[in-house]
Amino acid sequence: MRSILSLISLIVLFGCSNPEPDNSSIYEVKNIGVLSTSEYTVGKIIQLDDKADWWKFGDRKILISCKAKIKAGINLLELKDENIIVEGNKITIQLPPVQITSFEIDPNTVNTEVEDINGFRMRFNQEEKNKILRLGERSIREKIEETGILKEAERNAVLFIQEFYKQLGYEEVQVIISKSGKE
């Protein structure tokens, strides 16, 4: 009789308390891999004035437009076991730094808007246009901070990770984003 009462007491005691989160799933977030949490499309106009050297007669000018699709997020494959600390119903996770996860210029968005040739100059060939496009890509990459995509990706990653762990049963989820080494 006494053992039955003890068993019932244990069932009531543990049945009424908040269940502990399932710690076996805390590392499953790594299986997501690269988590892109923000996407921007950036338009760029590239202008080049190719003035003639002393031995050439005439000038060339070109105006090219393009669009770059940029994604930013976090590579969760870089997450290490020591970056996740569990204390009962609280979990603290330190994520890798936010980074550009994808950058592509769709060739279908590249257009020569204006090409002005005078004198005895030749038209811009495809190799020259490709060099001009690379200059445009470099310019976009240099100004990526100004778009706000990295800050937005960081905010969205924090929200995603918090919701992920709350679904696993954690009541308090603290997310820390590591800073990149560029600062």
CORDA-V317631 format. One record per residue. N is the residue number from 1. OMEGA is omega as a letter, one per 30 degrees, with the letter a starting at -180 (NA if undefined). BURIAL is I if it has 24 or more other ideal C-beta (glycine too) atoms within 12 Angstrom, else O. Layout:
n=N omega=OMEGA burial=BURIAL
n=N omega=OMEGA burial=BURIAL
This chain:
n=1 omega=a burial=O
n=2 omega=l burial=O
n=3 omega=l burial=O
n=4 omega=l burial=O
n=5 omega=l burial=O
n=6 omega=l burial=O
n=7 omega=l burial=O
n=8 omega=l burial=O
n=9 omega=l burial=O
n=10 omega=l burial=O
n=11 omega=l burial=O
n=12 omega=a burial=O
n=13 omega=a burial=O
n=14 omega=l burial=O
n=15 omega=a burial=O
n=16 omega=a burial=O
n=17 omega=l burial=O
n=18 omega=l burial=O
n=19 omega=l burial=O
n=20 omega=l burial=O
n=21 omega=l burial=I
n=22 omega=a burial=O
n=23 omega=a burial=O
n=24 omega=a burial=O
n=25 omega=a burial=O
n=26 omega=a burial=I
n=27 omega=a burial=I
n=28 omega=a burial=O
n=29 omega=l burial=I
n=30 omega=a burial=I
n=31 omega=l burial=O
n=32 omega=a burial=O
n=33 omega=l burial=O
n=34 omega=a burial=I
n=35 omega=l burial=I
n=36 omega=a burial=I
n=37 omega=l burial=I
n=38 omega=l burial=I
n=39 omega=l burial=O
n=40 omega=l burial=I
n=41 omega=a burial=O
n=42 omega=l burial=I
n=43 omega=a burial=O
n=44 omega=l burial=I
n=45 omega=a burial=O
n=46 omega=a burial=I
n=47 omega=l burial=O
n=48 omega=l burial=I
n=49 omega=a burial=O
n=50 omega=a burial=I
n=51 omega=a burial=O
n=52 omega=l burial=O
n=53 omega=a burial=O
n=54 omega=a burial=O
n=55 omega=l burial=O
n=56 omega=l burial=O
n=57 omega=l burial=O
n=58 omega=a burial=O
n=59 omega=l burial=O
n=60 omega=l burial=I
n=61 omega=l burial=I
n=62 omega=l burial=I
n=63 omega=a burial=O
n=64 omega=l burial=I
n=65 omega=l burial=O
n=66 omega=l burial=I
n=67 omega=l burial=I
n=68 omega=l burial=I
n=69 omega=a burial=I
n=70 omega=l burial=I
n=71 omega=l burial=I
n=72 omega=l burial=I
n=73 omega=a burial=I
n=74 omega=l burial=I
n=75 omega=a burial=I
n=76 omega=l burial=I
n=77 omega=l burial=O
n=78 omega=a burial=O
n=79 omega=l burial=I
n=80 omega=a burial=O
n=81 omega=a burial=O
n=82 omega=l burial=O
n=83 omega=a burial=I
n=84 omega=a burial=I
n=85 omega=a burial=O
n=86 omega=l burial=I
n=87 omega=a burial=O
n=88 omega=l burial=O
n=89 omega=l burial=O
n=90 omega=l burial=O
n=91 omega=l burial=I
n=92 omega=a burial=O
n=93 omega=l burial=I
n=94 omega=a burial=I
n=95 omega=l burial=I
n=96 omega=a burial=I
n=97 omega=l burial=I
n=98 omega=a burial=I
n=99 omega=l burial=I
n=100 omega=a burial=I
n=101 omega=l burial=I
n=102 omega=l burial=O
n=103 omega=l burial=I
n=104 omega=l burial=O
n=105 omega=a burial=I
n=106 omega=l burial=O
n=107 omega=l burial=O
n=108 omega=l burial=O
n=109 omega=a burial=O
n=110 omega=a burial=I
n=111 omega=l burial=O
n=112 omega=a burial=I
n=113 omega=a burial=O
n=114 omega=l burial=O
n=115 omega=a burial=I
n=116 omega=a burial=O
n=117 omega=l burial=O
n=118 omega=a burial=O
n=119 omega=a burial=O
n=120 omega=a burial=O
n=121 omega=l burial=I
n=122 omega=l burial=O
n=123 omega=l burial=O
n=124 omega=l burial=I
n=125 omega=a burial=O
n=126 omega=l burial=O
n=127 omega=l burial=O
n=128 omega=l burial=O
n=129 omega=l burial=I
n=130 omega=l burial=O
n=131 omega=l burial=O
n=132 omega=l burial=I
n=133 omega=l burial=I
n=134 omega=l burial=O
n=135 omega=l burial=O
n=136 omega=l burial=I
n=137 omega=l burial=I
n=138 omega=l burial=O
n=139 omega=l burial=O
n=140 omega=a burial=I
n=141 omega=l burial=O
n=142 omega=a burial=O
n=143 omega=a burial=O
n=144 omega=l burial=I
n=145 omega=a burial=O
n=146 omega=a burial=O
n=147 omega=a burial=I
n=148 omega=a burial=O
n=149 omega=a burial=I
n=150 omega=l burial=I
n=151 omega=l burial=O
n=152 omega=l burial=I
n=153 omega=l burial=I
n=154 omega=l burial=I
n=155 omega=a burial=O
n=156 omega=l burial=I
n=157 omega=l burial=I
n=158 omega=l burial=I
n=159 omega=a burial=O
n=160 omega=a burial=I
n=161 omega=l burial=I
n=162 omega=a burial=I
n=163 omega=l burial=O
n=164 omega=a burial=I
n=165 omega=l burial=I
n=166 omega=l burial=O
n=167 omega=l burial=O
n=168 omega=l burial=I
n=169 omega=l burial=O
n=170 omega=a burial=I
n=171 omega=a burial=O
n=172 omega=a burial=O
n=173 omega=l burial=I
n=174 omega=a burial=I
n=175 omega=l burial=I
n=176 omega=l burial=O
n=177 omega=l burial=I
n=178 omega=l burial=O
n=179 omega=l burial=O
n=180 omega=a burial=O
n=181 omega=a burial=O
n=182 omega=a burial=O
n=183 omega=NA burial=O
